[in-house]
Amino acid sequence: MITNEFWLDRWKTGRIGFHQEGVNPKLIEFWPILPKGSSVLVPLCGKSNDMIWLAEQGYQVTGVELSSLAVIQFLGDNDLSYDTHQQGELKIHTVNGLPLRIVEGDYFLFTESEFDACYDRAAMIAMPDSRRAEYVTHTLGRMSSTASLLLISLQYDGDIQGPPFSVDEESITVLWGNKIQRIASENLAQTNPLYKEQGHNIFEESVWRIQA
């Protein structure tokens, strides 16, 4: 059972293989050109440096993260000064000098809306099948009617269970609607021997976009 406690424990014990140190090259390659000042939502953001990159492009970035450890590490690792205030059950950390804030708490309690864009590298694939539809509905509810989405998904074979979970193409189009389009894919099992060693012949990473 994947619960909030499961993720908090993963951060507490340092089992965060999903974390990437650098900026995701697929974000740099495929991020849509949006007007400066556009608001960007990053669900289940962890301590991803992708948020720094987005903020440096001039976007107003809001990351949402359950783990206080992840938030503290992100702010500390990047030597960021910030102000914090409580908003209901959520804690808002507003960074000084960058258009960036981290909302600490349960993503499903975050109800702000009308975001111009959303970047999901590892959020949907962190959701078990039982919560995936709820996650997508909640995320679409945070976005404006003309918003852009960049989504990175995984589909793999073998006996290994997630997270990250394998999500097939049909599920993605059913969940996100017919406006979503796959714009790139790569079978990492062909380029990285690690996936072969884990028993995968297919470990496909796909990039999807909703572009209004």
Beta strands, then each sheet from edge to edge (+ up, - down):
strand 1: 39-42
strand 2: 60-65
strand 3: 82-87
strand 4: 90-95
strand 5: 100-104
strand 6: 115-120
strand 7: 143-156
strand 8: 181-187
strand 9: 203-210
sheet 1: 3+ 4- 5+ 2+ 1+ 6+ 7+ 9- 8+
end
